[in-house]
Each structure stands twice: as C-alpha cells, then as structure tokens.
C-alpha cells in the first residue's frame, strides 16, 4: 500500500518533494496545497488552496510542509499538526525548542506524529554531531556550511521590505577547516568560521542602506556573522545566481587512550540544496507513517527515529543487505 503524501507550499522545496516522490514507489502524491491561486500552478497532482486543507484530513497519510522557517512554519506547523501527521524542515536552530513545544502540544492533542527540523542541518548533521560526540567524548565538534545557497537565509532576506529578489551564500573559512582536519582543536567564534554573502535586487526607489542594516542586524540569521550585502541588477541575479548548490561538513577532532588523535568527518556536496533537503523530508515522511502506525504521537526529531524507519526495506532486508 502506498503512503499518501500532501505537499504544503510549492516553491523550490515543494517541487523537490514532488520530484523525490517519483523516486519512491511506496509513495503517492495526493495534492499540493498553496496560498496562491491554484490555477496559476501546474503540478503532478491536484493543486488546492490552503484554506481547504481540512477537507483532506482522511485522504492524506503524511503532510510535508515546505514553507519557510521565518514566518510560515511557526504558524503552519502547529496548525497542520492538529489535522495531519507532518514532516517539516524548520531550521531556526535557536528557536527549535520553542517550535518543538508548540508542535508537540498540537500533535498530542490530535493524536498525530509530527517530525520537525529534518533536512541536513538541522537533520543529518545533527545526527552526526551526536554520533561523533558519543564516540569521542574528549574532543571538539565543528560544523561548517557551504560554499552554497542557504534556503532559510535566502528566504529571510527576501522578506525584508524593499527586497525584490535575494539570495544568500554561506562561505566557510578554509584555513579553519584545514587546521581541524590536521587534528587541532582551535576555539573559533561564529565569525571565525563563516562569511555570509547576500546578493540583493532592490525594489525601485527602495532605501538600500535600510535594507542592508536590517539584514546584517537580523537576529538568528546574520547578526552573529560577518555579512556582505551586495546590490545587483535583476539581469545579473537571473544570469549568475539561478542555481542552488550547497554543502557542508561536520568534523569531530578528539582523542582516545593516552592522547591518540582521532578525526571523524561527515561531508555532503550538493548540486541542488532544495532537492537534497526534499529527499530527506520524504524519507522522514516514511518514518512518520511507520511511527503513526505503531500508535506513537507528538513531535519527534531525528534523535527519536531509528534509521531503519527511513528505508523502504524491511528490517530483515536491512540486516541481510546493509549490516
């Protein structure tokens, strides 16, 4: 039996989920929900206005939420958890505990499972941080992102008043990365590890300095980083910034025994950040469906979910083929 999936939001992430479902034969896309005019969107399933989502309560097994973390998910997460099993990629790290509590309350009240903050960071990187720290308790963990386009940060800059188009690149400090790979454990501030670079197309007549100040002082996103804001033309944006590459690494530099150096690293290199993130969301939708079938309820994170639940293979297959 196929898992019936709904998608909320049809931007880059939503289209990525649609593509990922095509690669998972145990899933079926039932509907796409949007706040836009449904007639303006062509998708591989019926497109429905979000105001009608409640009429699909008995038609969808798992709803995958593809809105932004800045303003969409704080409202949509708890609201939809009151009606559906859900999966999302909420990525405002500092506010995850608050978001978890709000979604958990709604999901428990409705008897649903809601998997929050999946993707690769938070998500796969989170798992690797815990894994490496558990194995190497004496050491230091470092996370580097990029070089690449951050969807959450790009979404945040596009919501600044006066911004017509915007994209944000996260750029790691290669010197710092190489020191850690060599077994060093330097103390690095947030600013020491990354540069954030924003390319902005401003609305005609917009105050560019006001835009710059709002971006560089934005809490949780840019205030703790060295941030460059570069204003370009719409033509330059379309020509030079249409792709969405990204990547990153988690490194644990530590020691065992009597000071034996050990370095563990998890790395991803992505041609398409949204397509990869979408693929993670779809795998966790399978996990949510399995947990719901077991009678579990409430908000869950990647720390609560056995890795075998992500796979379409049975436990017997996994033991035979992967272990």
BELTA-V856137 format. One record per residue. N is the residue number from 1. SS is DSSP state (~ for helix, > for strand, _ for the rest). PSI is psi in whole degrees, 0 to 359 (NA if undefined). Layout:
<<N SS PSI> <N SS PSI>>
This chain:
<<1 _ 133> <2 _ 147> <3 > 124> <4 > 120> <5 > 140> <6 > 150> <7 > 129> <8 > 113> <9 _ 130> <10 _ 49> <11 _ 210> <12 ~ 319> <13 ~ 316> <14 ~ 318> <15 ~ 327> <16 ~ 320> <17 ~ 317> <18 ~ 315> <19 ~ 320> <20 ~ 323> <21 ~ 326> <22 ~ 334> <23 _ 3> <24 _ 96> <25 _ 342> <26 _ 10> <27 > 151> <28 > 129> <29 > 120> <30 > 316> <31 > 155> <32 > 131> <33 > 137> <34 > 156> <35 _ 349> <36 _ 177> <37 _ 116> <38 ~ 330> <39 ~ 343> <40 ~ 358> <41 _ 132> <42 _ 120> <43 _ 178> <44 _ 7> <45 _ 167> <46 > 140> <47 > 126> <48 > 142> <49 > 141> <50 ~ 334> <51 ~ 343> <52 ~ 11> <53 ~ 328> <54 ~ 335> <55 ~ 352> <56 ~ 13> <57 _ 325> <58 _ 7> <59 _ 350> <60 _ 132> <61 _ 315> <62 > 131> <63 > 125> <64 > 119> <65 > 121> <66 _ 20> <67 _ 173> <68 _ 155> <69 _ 337> <70 _ 312> <71 _ 334> <72 _ 301> <73 ~ 325> <74 ~ 328> <75 ~ 313> <76 ~ 325> <77 ~ 300> <78 ~ 321> <79 ~ 312> <80 ~ 334> <81 ~ 342> <82 _ 353> <83 _ 333> <84 _ 160> <85 > 135> <86 > 159> <87 > 138> <88 _ 175> <89 _ 41> <90 _ 125> <91 _ 18> <92 _ 90> <93 ~ 315> <94 ~ 339> <95 ~ 10> <96 ~ 317> <97 ~ 319> <98 ~ 315> <99 ~ 316> <100 ~ 312> <101 ~ 319> <102 ~ 317> <103 ~ 321> <104 ~ 318> <105 ~ 315> <106 ~ 317> <107 ~ 320> <108 ~ 323> <109 ~ 329> <110 ~ 356> <111 _ 31> <112 _ 166> <113 > 131> <114 > 113> <115 > 118> <116 _ 158> <117 _ 45> <118 _ 178> <119 _ 212> <120 > 333> <121 _ 104> <122 _ 157> <123 > 247> <124 ~ 321> <125 ~ 324> <126 ~ 315> <127 ~ 315> <128 ~ 327> <129 ~ 314> <130 ~ 318> <131 ~ 309> <132 ~ 321> <133 ~ 328> <134 ~ 324> <135 ~ 323> <136 _ 76> <137 _ 336> <138 _ 102> <139 > 190> <140 > 138> <141 > 137> <142 > 138> <143 > 129> <144 > 140> <145 > 143> <146 _ 188> <147 _ 135> <148 > 178> <149 > 123> <150 _ 120> <151 ~ 316> <152 ~ 318> <153 ~ 325> <154 ~ 319> <155 ~ 320> <156 ~ 318> <157 ~ 328> <158 ~ 341> <159 _ 357> <160 _ 136> <161 _ 132> <162 _ 354> <163 > 122> <164 > 315> <165 > 148> <166 > 147> <167 > 144> <168 > 130> <169 > 135> <170 > 128> <171 > 118> <172 > 156> <173 _ 104> <174 ~ 327> <175 ~ 317> <176 ~ 318> <177 ~ 314> <178 ~ 325> <179 ~ 318> <180 ~ 320> <181 ~ 333> <182 _ 0> <183 _ 2> <184 _ 160> <185 _ 67> <186 _ 154> <187 _ 116> <188 _ 132> <189 _ 168> <190 ~ 318> <191 ~ 334> <192 ~ 338> <193 ~ 330> <194 > 154> <195 > 140> <196 > 128> <197 > 121> <198 > 128> <199 > 124> <200 > 134> <201 > 115> <202 > 149> <203 _ 150> <204 _ 128> <205 _ 0> <206 _ 152> <207 _ 103> <208 ~ 322> <209 ~ 324> <210 ~ 321> <211 ~ 313> <212 ~ 315> <213 ~ 320> <214 ~ 322> <215 ~ 306> <216 ~ 339> <217 _ 9> <218 _ 118> <219 _ 150> <220 _ 340> <221 _ 308> <222 _ 341> <223 _ 331> <224 _ 6> <225 _ 158> <226 > 121> <227 > 127> <228 > 133> <229 > 115> <230 > 125> <231 > 129> <232 _ 173> <233 _ 162> <234 ~ 324> <235 ~ 316> <236 ~ 320> <237 ~ 312> <238 ~ 326> <239 ~ 319> <240 ~ 347> <241 _ 36> <242 _ 336> <243 _ 166> <244 > 60> <245 _ 159> <246 > 185> <247 > 189> <248 > 174> <249 > 147> <250 > 125> <251 > 133> <252 > 115> <253 > 117> <254 > 194> <255 > 153> <256 > 169> <257 _ 226> <258 _ 58> <259 _ 21> <260 > 123> <261 > 137> <262 > 131> <263 > 123> <264 > 139> <265 > 138> <266 > 127> <267 > 142> <268 > 144> <269 > 118> <270 > 131> <271 _ 332> <272 > 105> <273 ~ 308> <274 ~ 325> <275 ~ 322> <276 ~ 314> <277 ~ 319> <278 ~ 321> <279 ~ 325> <280 ~ 317> <281 ~ 317> <282 ~ 320> <283 ~ 320> <284 ~ 339> <285 ~ 322> <286 ~ 317> <287 ~ 317> <288 ~ 319> <289 ~ 319> <290 ~ 320> <291 ~ 321> <292 ~ 322> <293 ~ 334> <294 _ 354> <295 _ 10> <296 _ 152> <297 _ 166> <298 > 175> <299 > 143> <300 > 152> <301 _ 177> <302 ~ 339> <303 ~ 343> <304 ~ 357> <305 _ 120> <306 _ 140> <307 ~ 332> <308 ~ 337> <309 ~ 342> <310 ~ 338> <311 _ 143> <312 _ 349> <313 _ 152> <314 _ 162> <315 ~ 323> <316 ~ 317> <317 ~ 316> <318 ~ 317> <319 ~ 324> <320 ~ 322> <321 ~ 334> <322 _ 335> <323 _ NA>>
